[in-house]
Amino acid sequence: MFAGDRRRETGNHPVDWCHMEISMKRISARGLVLSAGLAVSVLALPGLAQAQIKLGVGGPITGSSAAFGAQLKNGVEQAVEDLNASGGILGQKLQVFVGDDASKPEQGVSAGNKFVGDGVKFVVGHFNSGVSIPVSAEVYSENGILQITPASTNPTFTERGLWNVFRTCGRDDQQGAVAANYIVTNLKDKKIAVLHDKTPYGKGLADETKKAMNAKGVKEVLYEGINPGERDYSAVVTKLKSQRVDVLFWGGLHPEAGVLLRQMREQGLKTVLMGGDGIAAAELAAIAGDAVEGTLMTFGPDPTKRPDAAAIVQKFTAKNINPETYTLYSYASVQVIKQAAEKANSIEPKKVAEAMHSGMTFDTVIGKFSFNKKGDRNDADYVMYIWKKMPDGKVTFVQM
């Protein structure tokens, strides 16, 4: 027997190790084939499907507008929870990815690119028009992502001919017209000032209100932009005082509105502040205190009061979540995606967008509506609100 021979004797029976090694390899190969077959079978089981519809929610999770970001996130997460419990969309479950834009355009673009890397195909968001406008064109449109915002109201968002942009909210030219009509009808003999925060949303809303107001013969005594995020607006408040302004229309968000209200009262002004949907946050009362009483505001009809929304509202309240402002608009955005995907019988974003553009009616928690070819709702639903103290002592906004 050669030293290198791999046969070895055990008792009276020689063992052919080469033959055994070949046999073992064959068994191992069969095992790999069997394992692979089992793996494929497991992946194919409906209850264990790995393929998911990746849905992003983008908004200011941090920063001064984080209250609104929480609304978007809460609305989307509850909607996805409910949809997944009922089978998902076309048999596929949804997976939520959260992108924090901190209300900054450049951070929004970064969050959008992160969505692309994660394989997200649908985005609910963003909150700020100044974020939605660049990210929709620079990131989402170029990468086949459908975006539906529950909150960005600047007309430019849907005026660029993009295939992928929609909104469940209205537009600034719509709510500006409602605000102007209220001013002309009820406050035309008052001294009106218009301030804005220099953002696409704030300036856009202020300009649309000013344009509609001017067209009906009411002229402002002061028009000015201020820097958002500051804690002291006493200089502009002094200007309001010198002009004896009765009504201040504010184009901007609730943090600055709260500071303006408080500092106007500190200087003895009884000026009524009027704003848009950007001040529709419970935090306004926390910032302004009692000074918020009497504040006027435009926003859509309160969806939480709809009988058809009661069961969904209860799900939020059971989790100690107030489904205020854009919470249900975000929930509705997910419902829109589901219904359009079912009509298209596809989860491919461009096919879903085609269904959304088709004129079909969507039945959602905020009501029934359809989209035009731009991606805007075919209805305009802004109404007037006033902030007032309720019997329980809480100050909140109620529809007039």
C-alpha positions as CSV (number, residue, x, y, z in Angstrom):
1,M,0.0,0.0,0.0
2,F,1.4,3.4,-1.0
3,A,1.9,5.9,1.8
4,G,-0.3,8.3,-0.1
5,D,-3.1,5.8,-0.6
6,R,-6.3,7.1,1.1
7,R,-7.6,3.7,1.7
8,R,-7.2,2.6,5.3
9,E,-7.8,-0.8,6.9
10,T,-10.1,-1.1,9.9
11,G,-10.1,-4.6,11.1
12,N,-10.6,-6.9,8.1
13,H,-12.6,-4.4,6.1
14,P,-10.7,-1.8,4.0
15,V,-12.3,1.7,3.9
16,D,-12.2,3.6,0.6
17,W,-12.0,7.2,1.8
18,C,-11.9,8.6,-1.8
19,H,-15.2,6.9,-2.6
20,M,-16.7,8.1,0.7
21,E,-15.6,11.7,0.1
22,I,-17.3,11.7,-3.4
23,S,-20.4,10.2,-1.9
24,M,-20.5,12.9,0.9
25,K,-20.1,15.6,-1.7
26,R,-23.0,14.2,-3.6
27,I,-25.1,14.2,-0.4
28,S,-24.0,17.8,0.4
29,A,-24.9,18.9,-3.1
30,R,-28.3,17.3,-2.8
31,G,-28.7,19.0,0.6
32,L,-27.9,22.4,-0.9
33,V,-30.5,21.9,-3.7
34,L,-33.0,20.7,-1.1
35,S,-32.2,23.7,1.2
36,A,-32.5,26.2,-1.7
37,G,-35.8,24.6,-2.7
38,L,-37.1,24.9,0.9
39,A,-35.9,28.6,1.0
40,V,-37.8,29.4,-2.2
41,S,-40.9,27.6,-0.8
42,V,-40.7,29.6,2.4
43,L,-40.4,32.9,0.5
44,A,-43.4,32.0,-1.6
45,L,-45.7,31.4,1.3
46,P,-48.2,34.3,1.4
47,G,-47.9,34.8,5.2
48,L,-44.2,35.0,5.0
49,A,-43.7,37.2,1.9
50,Q,-40.6,39.2,2.0
51,A,-41.6,41.6,-0.7
52,Q,-43.1,44.8,0.8
53,I,-44.3,48.1,-0.4
54,K,-41.9,50.6,1.0
55,L,-43.7,53.9,1.9
56,G,-41.8,56.9,3.2
57,V,-43.2,59.7,5.4
58,G,-41.1,62.9,5.2
59,G,-41.5,65.9,7.4
60,P,-40.0,67.9,10.3
61,I,-39.5,65.3,12.9
62,T,-37.2,67.7,14.7
63,G,-37.1,71.5,14.8
64,S,-39.7,74.2,15.5
65,S,-42.3,72.5,13.2
66,A,-41.9,69.0,14.8
67,A,-45.5,69.1,16.0
68,F,-46.6,69.0,12.3
69,G,-44.0,66.3,11.5
70,A,-45.6,64.2,14.3
71,Q,-49.0,64.6,12.8
72,L,-47.8,63.3,9.4
73,K,-46.0,60.4,11.0
74,N,-48.9,59.5,13.3
75,G,-51.4,59.6,10.4
76,V,-49.3,57.4,8.1
77,E,-48.4,54.9,10.7
78,Q,-52.0,54.4,11.8
79,A,-53.1,54.1,8.2
80,V,-50.4,51.5,7.4
81,E,-51.3,49.6,10.6
82,D,-54.9,49.4,9.6
83,L,-54.2,48.5,5.9
84,N,-51.7,45.8,6.9
85,A,-54.3,44.3,9.3
86,S,-56.7,44.0,6.4
87,G,-54.3,42.5,3.9
88,G,-52.2,45.4,2.7
89,I,-52.4,46.6,-0.9
90,L,-52.9,43.9,-3.6
91,G,-51.8,41.3,-1.1
92,Q,-48.6,43.1,-0.1
93,K,-47.9,44.6,3.2
94,L,-46.6,48.1,3.7
95,Q,-43.3,49.1,5.4
96,V,-42.9,52.6,6.7
97,F,-39.6,54.6,6.5
98,V,-39.4,58.0,8.3
99,G,-37.3,60.9,6.9
100,D,-36.6,64.0,9.0
101,D,-36.2,67.1,6.9
102,A,-36.3,69.5,9.9
103,S,-38.2,72.0,7.6
104,K,-35.0,72.6,5.7
105,P,-34.9,72.2,1.9
106,E,-31.3,70.8,1.8
107,Q,-32.1,68.3,4.6
108,G,-35.3,67.3,2.7
109,V,-33.3,66.5,-0.4
110,S,-31.0,64.4,1.7
111,A,-33.9,62.6,3.3
112,G,-35.4,62.0,-0.2
113,N,-32.1,60.5,-1.4
114,K,-32.1,58.2,1.6
115,F,-35.6,57.1,0.6
116,V,-34.3,56.3,-2.9
117,G,-31.5,54.2,-1.4
118,D,-34.0,52.3,0.8
119,G,-36.1,51.4,-2.2
120,V,-39.1,53.6,-1.2
121,K,-41.6,54.0,-4.0
122,F,-44.3,56.2,-2.4
123,V,-43.8,59.2,-0.1
124,V,-46.4,61.0,2.1
125,G,-45.0,64.4,2.8
126,H,-43.4,66.8,3.1
127,F,-45.0,69.4,5.4
128,N,-43.3,72.6,4.2
129,S,-43.8,73.8,0.6
130,G,-40.2,75.0,0.7
131,V,-39.1,71.3,1.1
132,S,-41.7,69.6,-1.1
133,I,-41.0,71.8,-4.1
134,P,-37.3,71.0,-4.6
135,V,-37.4,67.3,-3.4
136,S,-40.3,66.4,-5.7
137,A,-38.4,67.5,-8.8
138,E,-34.8,66.9,-7.9
139,V,-35.2,63.5,-6.2
140,Y,-38.6,61.9,-6.5
141,S,-39.6,62.6,-10.1
142,E,-36.2,61.5,-11.3
143,N,-36.2,58.2,-9.3
144,G,-39.8,57.1,-10.0
145,I,-41.2,58.0,-6.6
146,L,-44.8,59.2,-6.3
147,Q,-45.3,62.0,-3.7
148,I,-48.5,63.0,-2.1
149,T,-48.4,65.8,0.4
150,P,-51.0,66.3,3.1
151,A,-49.8,69.9,3.9
152,S,-47.8,71.7,1.2
153,T,-50.1,74.4,-0.1
154,N,-47.9,76.6,-2.4
155,P,-49.4,76.5,-5.9
156,T,-45.9,76.0,-7.5
157,F,-45.8,72.4,-6.2
158,T,-48.4,71.2,-8.7
159,E,-47.8,73.8,-11.4
160,R,-44.6,72.4,-13.0
161,G,-46.2,69.5,-15.0
162,L,-44.6,66.8,-12.9
163,W,-46.2,63.3,-13.2
164,N,-45.6,62.4,-9.5
165,V,-47.0,65.2,-7.3
166,F,-50.4,65.2,-5.6
167,R,-51.9,66.8,-2.4
168,T,-54.8,66.0,-0.2
169,C,-54.9,69.6,1.1
170,G,-55.8,72.7,-0.8
171,R,-53.7,75.5,-2.3
172,D,-52.7,78.9,-1.0
173,D,-54.6,80.7,-3.8
174,Q,-57.7,78.9,-2.5
175,Q,-57.3,79.7,1.2
176,G,-56.0,83.2,0.4
177,A,-59.3,83.9,-1.4
178,V,-61.3,82.7,1.6
179,A,-59.2,84.9,4.0
180,A,-59.5,87.9,1.7
181,N,-63.3,87.4,1.3
182,Y,-63.6,87.4,5.1
183,I,-61.6,90.5,5.5
184,V,-63.5,92.3,2.8
185,T,-66.9,91.3,4.2
186,N,-66.2,91.8,7.9
187,L,-63.1,93.9,8.3
188,K,-62.9,96.3,5.3
189,D,-63.0,99.4,7.5
190,K,-60.1,98.2,9.7
191,K,-56.4,98.9,9.2
192,I,-54.9,95.7,7.8
193,A,-51.2,94.8,7.9
194,V,-49.7,91.8,6.1
195,L,-46.6,90.0,7.5
196,H,-44.9,86.9,6.2
197,D,-41.9,84.6,7.1
198,K,-40.2,84.8,3.7
199,T,-40.8,81.1,3.0
200,P,-42.5,79.7,0.0
201,Y,-45.5,78.8,2.2
202,G,-45.7,82.0,4.3
203,K,-44.9,84.5,1.6
204,G,-47.1,82.6,-0.9
205,L,-50.1,82.7,1.4
206,A,-49.6,86.3,2.3
207,D,-49.2,87.3,-1.3
208,E,-52.3,85.4,-2.4
209,T,-54.4,86.9,0.4
210,K,-53.0,90.4,-0.4
211,K,-53.7,90.0,-4.1
212,A,-57.3,88.9,-3.5
213,M,-57.9,91.5,-0.9
214,N,-56.5,94.3,-3.1
215,A,-58.6,93.2,-6.0
216,K,-61.7,93.8,-3.9
217,G,-60.6,97.3,-2.9
218,V,-59.0,96.7,0.5
219,K,-55.4,98.0,0.8
220,E,-53.0,97.1,3.6
221,V,-51.2,99.8,5.6
222,L,-48.0,97.6,6.0
223,Y,-46.5,94.7,4.1
224,E,-43.3,93.2,5.4
225,G,-41.3,90.0,5.8
226,I,-39.7,88.9,9.0
227,N,-37.1,86.2,9.8
228,P,-38.6,83.0,11.2
229,G,-37.1,81.4,14.3
230,E,-36.4,84.6,16.2
231,R,-37.7,85.3,19.8
232,D,-38.1,89.0,19.6
233,Y,-40.3,90.7,17.1
234,S,-40.7,93.9,19.1
235,A,-39.4,96.1,16.3
236,V,-42.1,95.1,13.9
237,V,-44.7,95.1,16.7
238,T,-43.7,98.8,17.3
239,K,-44.4,99.4,13.6
240,L,-47.9,97.8,13.9
241,K,-48.5,100.0,17.0
242,S,-47.5,103.2,15.2
243,Q,-49.8,102.4,12.2
244,R,-52.6,101.5,14.7
245,V,-53.1,98.2,12.9
246,D,-56.4,96.5,13.8
247,V,-55.9,93.2,11.9
248,L,-52.6,91.5,11.2
249,F,-52.6,88.8,8.5
250,W,-49.8,86.4,9.2
251,G,-48.3,84.3,6.4
252,G,-46.3,81.7,8.4
253,L,-46.3,79.1,11.0
254,H,-47.5,78.9,14.6
255,P,-44.2,79.4,16.6
256,E,-43.7,82.9,15.2
257,A,-47.5,83.6,15.4
258,G,-47.4,82.8,19.1
259,V,-44.5,85.2,19.7
260,L,-46.2,88.0,17.7
261,L,-49.4,87.6,19.7
262,R,-47.7,87.7,23.0
263,Q,-45.5,90.7,22.2
264,M,-48.5,92.6,20.7
265,R,-50.3,92.2,24.0
266,E,-47.2,93.2,25.9
267,Q,-47.2,96.5,24.0
268,G,-50.9,97.0,24.6
269,L,-52.1,96.2,21.1
270,K,-55.5,94.6,20.7
271,T,-54.7,93.7,17.1
272,V,-56.4,90.6,15.9
273,L,-54.1,88.1,14.2
274,M,-55.3,86.2,11.2
275,G,-53.5,83.3,9.7
276,G,-53.7,80.2,7.6
277,D,-53.4,76.5,8.1
278,G,-49.8,76.9,9.3
279,I,-51.1,78.1,12.7
280,A,-53.5,75.2,13.2
281,A,-51.6,73.6,16.0
282,A,-52.4,73.2,19.7
283,E,-48.9,74.5,20.4
284,L,-50.0,78.0,19.4
285,A,-52.0,78.3,22.6
286,A,-49.0,77.1,24.6
287,I,-46.8,79.7,23.1
288,A,-49.2,82.7,23.1
289,G,-51.2,81.9,26.2
290,D,-54.4,83.9,26.6
291,A,-53.3,86.2,23.8
292,V,-54.4,83.6,21.3
293,E,-58.1,84.1,22.0
294,G,-59.9,85.8,19.1
295,T,-57.3,84.7,16.6
296,L,-58.8,84.0,13.1
297,M,-57.6,81.2,10.8
298,T,-58.4,79.4,7.5
299,F,-58.3,75.7,7.3
300,G,-60.4,72.8,5.8
301,P,-63.5,71.6,7.6
302,D,-62.4,69.6,10.7
303,P,-62.3,66.0,9.5
304,T,-62.4,64.7,13.1
305,K,-66.0,65.8,13.2
306,R,-67.1,63.6,10.3
307,P,-69.3,60.7,11.4
308,D,-67.5,58.4,8.9
309,A,-64.2,59.2,10.6
310,A,-65.3,58.4,14.2
311,A,-63.9,54.9,14.3
312,I,-60.5,56.0,13.0
313,V,-60.4,59.0,15.4
314,Q,-61.1,56.6,18.2
315,K,-58.0,54.6,17.3
316,F,-55.8,57.7,17.8
317,T,-57.5,58.7,21.0
318,A,-57.0,55.2,22.4
319,K,-53.3,55.7,21.9
320,N,-53.5,59.2,23.6
321,I,-52.8,60.9,20.2
322,N,-54.8,64.0,19.2
323,P,-55.5,63.5,15.5
324,E,-55.4,67.3,14.9
325,T,-54.8,69.3,11.7
326,Y,-52.8,67.1,9.2
327,T,-53.0,63.8,11.0
328,L,-56.1,62.6,9.1
329,Y,-54.9,64.3,5.9
330,S,-51.9,62.0,6.1
331,Y,-54.1,59.0,6.8
332,A,-56.1,59.9,3.8
333,S,-53.0,60.1,1.6
334,V,-52.3,56.4,2.3
335,Q,-55.9,55.5,1.5
336,V,-55.5,57.3,-1.8
337,I,-52.4,55.3,-2.7
338,K,-54.2,52.0,-1.9
339,Q,-57.4,52.8,-3.8
340,A,-55.4,54.0,-6.9
341,A,-53.1,50.9,-6.8
342,E,-56.2,48.7,-6.7
343,K,-57.7,50.5,-9.7
344,A,-54.5,50.2,-11.6
345,N,-54.0,46.6,-10.4
346,S,-50.3,47.6,-9.9
347,I,-48.0,49.0,-7.3
348,E,-45.8,50.6,-10.0
349,P,-45.8,54.3,-9.1
350,K,-46.4,55.6,-12.6
351,K,-49.4,53.4,-13.1
352,V,-50.7,54.4,-9.7
353,A,-50.2,58.1,-10.7
354,E,-52.2,57.5,-13.9
355,A,-55.1,56.1,-11.9
356,M,-54.9,59.1,-9.6
357,H,-55.0,61.4,-12.6
358,S,-57.9,59.5,-14.2
359,G,-60.6,61.4,-12.3
360,M,-61.6,58.5,-10.0
361,T,-63.2,59.4,-6.7
362,F,-61.4,58.6,-3.6
363,D,-63.4,57.7,-0.4
364,T,-61.2,58.8,2.5
365,V,-61.3,59.7,6.2
366,I,-61.4,63.4,5.2
367,G,-64.1,62.9,2.6
368,K,-64.6,62.1,-1.0
369,F,-62.6,63.9,-3.7
370,S,-60.8,63.5,-7.0
371,F,-57.6,65.0,-8.5
372,N,-57.2,67.1,-11.6
373,K,-54.4,66.6,-14.1
374,K,-52.0,68.7,-12.1
375,G,-52.5,66.6,-8.9
376,D,-54.7,69.1,-7.1
377,R,-58.0,68.3,-5.6
378,N,-61.0,69.2,-7.7
379,D,-62.7,70.9,-4.7
380,A,-61.7,73.8,-2.5
381,D,-62.7,73.2,1.1
382,Y,-61.3,76.1,3.2
383,V,-63.4,77.7,6.0
384,M,-62.9,80.2,8.8
385,Y,-62.0,79.3,12.4
386,I,-61.6,81.3,15.6
387,W,-59.5,80.5,18.6
388,K,-61.6,80.6,21.8
389,K,-61.7,79.4,25.3
390,M,-63.9,76.3,25.8
391,P,-66.0,75.5,28.9
392,D,-63.2,73.3,30.2
393,G,-60.8,76.2,30.1
394,K,-58.9,74.9,27.1
395,V,-58.2,77.4,24.3
396,T,-58.6,75.8,20.8
397,F,-59.8,76.7,17.3
398,V,-63.5,76.1,16.3
399,Q,-65.1,76.5,13.0
400,M,-67.1,79.7,12.6
